[in-house]
Amino acid sequence: MRSPLPRAGMTAAVAALVVALIPAAAHAETGDAGDPLVIGYGSPNIGGSAADPLWDDVAPVPVAKRTGSPVASAEVKAVWDENYLYTLTEVTDPQLDISSGQLYNQDSVEVFVDLVDDKSAAHTTYVALQDFQFRISYDNRPSFDHGGDDRLISNTRTTDGGYVVESVFRVGDLVEGGLTSGRTLGFDVQINDGAGGNRVGQLFWHDGTGNQWQRPGLFGTIALEAKPSDIPPRVDRIELFYAITQAGRVNRAIYGNASVIDEPLEVARAVFADDSASQQTVDAARSALSDALFALERTGPYPDPKHLPDQPGMPDLFQFLDGSRVESTADWDRRREEIAGMAQYYEYGYQAGAPASLTAAHGERSGFDFGCFCFTSQPAIDIRMTNDVAGQSVSRSFTAVLQVPDASSGFSAPYPVVIGFGAVPGADQFLANGIATIAYTPTDVGNENHTGIYYDFFPYEKDIAGADTGTLMAWAWGVSRIVDAISYVDPATGERAISELDPDGIAVTGHSRYGKGTLVAGAFDDRIAVVAPNGSGTGGASSWRYQFAGKDYRVDNGGQAYPWAVDDASSINGYVETINNTFGGNAPWFADIFGEFREPDSPAPVRLPFDQHSVMALVAPRPLLVTGGFSDFGTNPESMAMSYRAAEKAYEFLDVPDRIGVAFHDGGHTHTFDDTAYLLAMMKYYLRGDTSAAVGDKLVAAKTYPFHTYDEASAPWSAPERSALTVTAPTAKPGALFDATVSFAAPTAVDDTDLTVSFDASRLRVEKVSAAAGLAVAGQSTTAGTLTIRLSAAGPVTTRDLVRVTFRATDRLGTAALDVDAAATRVAPDGYSWTSHVGGSGSATIAVAEWDAKAVYNEGDRVGYQGRQYLASWWTSNQKPGDPYGPWQEIATLDDGSAVWTASRIFDAGDVVTYDGRTWTAKWWTRNQTPGDPYGPWQPRS
């Protein structure tokens, strides 16, 4: 049992002590390190209809510094004990608003704590389990940017003129021996004043800049005053209240066993309401309810997050949830579906399908232009949709600004097109190169308070899989509707309404949060040909698991300097996005379940069964370009580069390693000319076939890892080896027929395939081709040394063997190389196609046995003797080859297979030979008559 101050009936002496421990507001308003706010010892309970009476004797401190135009005013009280830091914040605000989807734009209180009170210049980023940022909205929805759900216990009440927030911060266990008197803590309080869906202003106790969210060194200081020696015992109900609050937030619809909490919750509420309950009774009720909460099991297609194993590194792209691994491209298609399913279920929410009807036409988009301070109209695509919502037909529309190249570009329609989230940076560059642009306004489709067209069609339901779609996925859905519009055929004309755009040449790009949306759009719509997220950070291309907060980029671990770094603290990685602060401030971007992957003691969601490299791999085999700024530390550029390297393994497995690239510009969080140039090069190469040096240089640069070192342990797995081809053939005698078999090293799924076999035409002649079972030879052709075969299949056939090629060996002895390449046009489940190559080699040997004096040879037998090949003209034994009139004919040929004259060989009229660099034709039967005699049997060829 803890020994806090009494909850009620405090003696006058103790009351005077508490008052004395809390200096008057004027004395400690600044909270500077040299003049800290001294707070007294006390353990107020939480959760009653009014604040614990202990607070009545604690002096308030005004929260008076401000930015913006806040209407609110506030004051805060604070006390401590060994286990907790307590605050009571009273806010006066005539208008309470939580309509914004961004939590920091809602009426709320934020409390910042640094357990070591580090004010050094190097303390520019949050340290796990040391620095915390908690937020409590006026309707008691807690969140945190740094910390953990289990570290905050809160209760709120609205008043006639505002609201009250009671907060308990469970941090004592992080300090050896618990919190103790004399200790100083970094501390600050911030009030967010919301109105009309926006934050109109902020109030602060200490830091008036509003930058504590990224720099904990700006916090003020509080000092823990001495603990009184005589503290009457009392019952601690804080943990019981926390369990009751958590149980009250349970969405019963998502658990298959929600009733497991019913009885423990009823008991807990009764105990909490019983002022006479003992500590033992309170603790037993809390323990039973906590156990019941842990026993809740989510229903759904994937495991409950609490049961997933820790994976400190980036999870294996090629390992299924059941532990088996990808072995073939067909397996990858299934694994890709599994990754896409997990990414929707656990992170982004499920993307709905297309609306019941959609039409597209040319139109205009009007808006206010701050450049001319006037209203303007621009050409646009007008997209109109209708969908059934709860039995009612609902119609919505939006427009996207369209610009097409003019004749001076030198290109003609249909043009490739880049869709830009918000705008298309460098639009003039694209237009000059014959590429159209579409400026898409994502908030037309979805807002961060879950309103907009997407949510009108598919109403949001918190924490219900399939209905809790986050804003990033809603924005991606809007991109897919633009893709629909580009392909839309007007039934009145039978022609595409937006005919100037190429539906097979679509790219998408966006910056910052719109960069996140870009990756999601590209990952879940295979009709997008090129995907280019810029400065996307977490939720985009940055790994959730790896942050580099505090890393000094002036010199890396190997002693090398980065050329973009400058010689001051600005090259130290400060604030970085993590799951805690990204979900804490922008939870509406994601599915609600994603918050369950936050860890109380780490910024890395180690139980997440995938990471952003997995989402990037969903784009494969389509081109993917990741761009950003080297010193855009908030988006964690080095982590984005690591994700690129891990995702590259999927591209390598699919035989398209060059289709993924990464490039960073000097500087911070902005979209630059260089970023546009890289995307332009990728579009020109992949959509236009432009192989100019300027394009090639950019693509090569995008394959260069942008940091000095890469931690291979971050992704300690490799892509499965693709099943190589082999060619097996027996040793054959000259003139003999034999089969060469083209096979995979392991059974492989095969459909229509173009097979090219290169062979030594001086030693081999193609006679016929036979396909393996389930395959058919749809066509074949042979040129000098090259056999091309078209194989067809009714559907994917899993086989080891592909074809048997029957060759006839020529008279030329030796090894004949056989090289093979199989090119298959692969089609992804969503229809995107690409060509994949796999190769292999083998050889065939043309050989004869050495002459043996004891052997008997018949006409037509062949032997080798002293490095030469001989053919028996009749039965013979013990007659050495070499006699020009004996039984053995010496057979010699050139590389092209033509005969070389030898003295012992028999030639008939019409035979052609080579001798002394000239070609001769036999006029009659001859043997051992040297070409050149003008009266002999040989006639020179002209």
Buried (B, 14 or more C-beta within 10 A) or exposed (E): EBBBBBBEEBEEEBBEBBBEBBBEBEEBBBBEBEBBBBBBBBBBBBBBEEBBBBBEBBBBBBBBBBBEEBEBBBBBBBBBBBBBBBBBBBBBBEEBBBBBBBBBBBBBBBBBBBBBBBBEEEBBBBBBBBBBBBBBBBEBBBBBBBBBBEBBBBBBBBEEEBBBBBBBBBBBEBBEEBBBBEBBBBBBBBBBBBBEBBBBBBBBBBBBEBEBBBBBBBBBBBBBBEBBEEBEEBBBBBBBBBBBBBBEEBBEEBBEEBEBBEEBBEBBBEBBEEEEBEBEBBBBBBBBBBEBBEEBBBEBEBBBBEEBEEBEBBBBBBBBBEEEEBBBBBBBBEBBEBBBBBBBBBBBBBBBEEBEEBBBBEBEBEEEEEEEEEEEEBEBBBBBBBBEBEEEEBEBBBBBBBBBBEEEBEBEEBBBBBBBBBBBBBBEBBBBBBBBBBBBBBBBBBBBBBBBBBBBBBEBBEBBBBBBBBBBBBBBBBBBBBBBBBBBEBEEEEEBBBBBBBBEBBBBBBBBBBBBBBBBBBBBBBBBBBBBBBBBBBBBBBBBBBBBBBBBBBEBEEEEEBEBBEEEEBBBBBBBBBBBBBBBBBBBBBBBBBBBBBBEEBBBBBBBBBBBBBBBBBBBBBBBBBBBBBBBBBBBBBBBBBBBBBBBBBBBBBBBBBBBBBBBBBBBBBBBEBBBBBBBBBBBBBBBEBEEEEBEEBBEBBBEEBBBEBEEEBBEBEBBEBBBBBBBBEEBBBBEEBBBBBBBBEBBBBBBBBBBBBBBBBBBBBEEBEBBEBBEBBEBEBEEBBBEBBBEBEEBBEBBBBBBBBBBBBBBBEEBBBBBBBBBEBBBEEEBEBEBEBEBBBBBBBBBEEBEEEEEBEEEBBBBBEEBBBBBBEEBEEBBBBEBEBBBBBBBBEEEBEBBBBBBBEBEEEBEBBBEEEEBBBEEEBBEBEBEEEEBBBEEEE
